[in-house]
């Protein structure tokens, strides 16, 4: 009884906080109206140029009133009948748009090409797609957007829209907002479906504070059978959060969310549930990164920081970020194979440079390595072992210890920097991702603090480095 | 067929080698006769002084012709009826011996007191004991010796006695001879029982080359039942070599042999079986330890050697050696608890000093330590973890990684030498053995080579250090 009352009080508090925060973060009525008016105008012009052969749909958070203030994205989907072919709808859209709206249109390429421009304060995108029905097989990834728009627009109440904005703000403040590869967090669409499923921000927070991964959210009950849960776990195996897309039951809408970020979200909700009125949840002031503090913190660690800096290749983030990550873990693996203990590693970019950082427990290893051989009782294996590890490398032994024989050998590499130089010299052989092998050959190696003196580090890169050095998910211990 | 012929050839070769080696290592006929004559003389005198109330038995390797040349031990056991009490037989033996044989007798103390002296080239011991029957409960550990004498004297042939001497020489040369705590190897008595059981040196070597620990040798077939093996393993659990004592089936005559030394013995027999004519098996020339070579070898390692040197307390080896070992492993454990990686450790003594050596992978640790917390899903444990590891020690975090929370803390100790100083300051609290706590307080700490400049290192100590540094059981790879 007490617990129930307590929960009720917390929900009311969250409701109040949401109301207050919402005022600060939502676009003004005027802003929202202006945005919609502008979108309607542009839509009308393009529609005219297409002779009504396609339907123009204004979708996305601006259209649904779930965007944050200052978010000026206008997404217009041009929906064609399914029978047309891909190239046709792209050509028609480009022709009509360029004819109807005079602006400096840029061609962009995702799964298929689309147009982008800036008109006044608005960022406008015009995207061709096919008209499909819910749960029908899509022809292109973008086909779902108009369906999501229909689905959510019909269902989200004004209060829920407000809650979506507050949730986005909460996540943004914690670095968990966005499905991009850099974030691997919660997209706007995931926020909307979560609020819809749990009815309110308070409902979502109360529930998420208790989540145990893997978490399954199935708004439409598409898998509401005895074996549904098992089927889903099989379909999306490894996913920590399975959010069955309301308009496509074969898709996990939250596929971008990785385990760490789901865990962070659970902790965040738990902390927010505990003290919803703590203003830190929505307004962490992040001062500019401070090189002095970073230098001091690094010197406190006494680990060995070794970093690689190399020119940033001209790639979109969707390709660059995973390639950097892959390369960083390949380097970490190479260090570990050579017996260096990698404490932590990270990768990030500035405007012009890429950085891969390795923190190792020690940057040099003893010259000698103890190799365990087979049990003495296994004569054949002993002979083979002694033959394989030939005497020229023995520094100590062979000897018997307990029931086994051992030899101690010279290591080939004893300095981490020497290993990194080898990797730079032949990146491909060491598992560096394809687009980075060429730039990595030009890499500079910084030891310890030296990185902080690099001119290539801009504020963004310093911020990434700051999180690496301090790595504090503050909401885990919000009282401090 | 081929294998059988091959084995036969090897056995013949071992026979030839034994014959040749035996000539060099056995006492001369004259030496042996002189020894026996002398023993008989002394026995007669003591017997006279006891008025025939006890039987004097000349036992041990000299009595049985199984000793090595230059081995001048004369062990005389004075066997009294069981009904007498302990103090009585001790008093009578001392009185009679001192009366009958004028010499500078010393009192020695093992399980019970006995007399020792040097007369000419002979080391004479006179030991009181009780007369018992085989497998009867003993009153004192020494009571078995006359029974062993009877048993072995009756059974060992001249050829077997020769083989015992050759086996002892083989073991001595490999550092495996002797049941003392410093060696934990094969006693003379174990050698005799092994040869008796396997009929010859060649038979023993052929068999031992195939041994798989735990090895059971049961000469008299005392446990020749369906469950005998299991019973023995239970009785002597953990023993790698169970040699059922021929005259006391409740005793493992090879209890002193540790796992490493049994494994070494197996390898040694295998190597000897492979190339019996290699003279190295009986005449390794061990040059005096070379400080220069030691220094060079140590500088090749790049491990951190840290050693403690402290005054040797006035204790018999049976007590000192285990206490040193216990203390060395306590220190190793302390280092490991503090996250230092102990590569190897050893302890040894010179005439005046004790040494404990620790080889650690690195003598300093990073300031920071990563502590894994509970899974995020376990809210209570997370709260407890964050409360236990209080913020004042956080250097990084708390943060979420994968499904768990982590904090990174300051280490209390980052230098191995600092930890050793702490141990020296309060030895008892750190598990140092009782007799060493006082001397350890006076310990000096040497880092790396510095130990080699210590005046306390004599040749014996240097030899122990040499085995530690090179640790080569040469017979594992005899060709080199």
Interface residues (C-beta under 8 A of the other chain):
Chain A: X209 X210 X211 X212 X213 X240 X259 X260 X263 X264 X266 X267 X270 X297 X300 X301 X302 X303 X343 X361 X362 X364 X365 X366 X367 X368 X370 X376 X377 X379 X382 X386 X391 X395 X396 X397 X398 X399 X400 X401 X402 X403 X404 X405 X408 X414 X469 X470 X471 X472 X473 X476 X477 X480
Chain B: X209 X211 X212 X213 X240 X259 X260 X263 X264 X266 X267 X270 X297 X300 X301 X302 X303 X343 X361 X362 X364 X365 X366 X367 X368 X370 X376 X377 X379 X382 X386 X391 X395 X396 X397 X398 X399 X400 X401 X402 X403 X404 X405 X408 X414 X469 X470 X471 X472 X473 X476 X477 X480
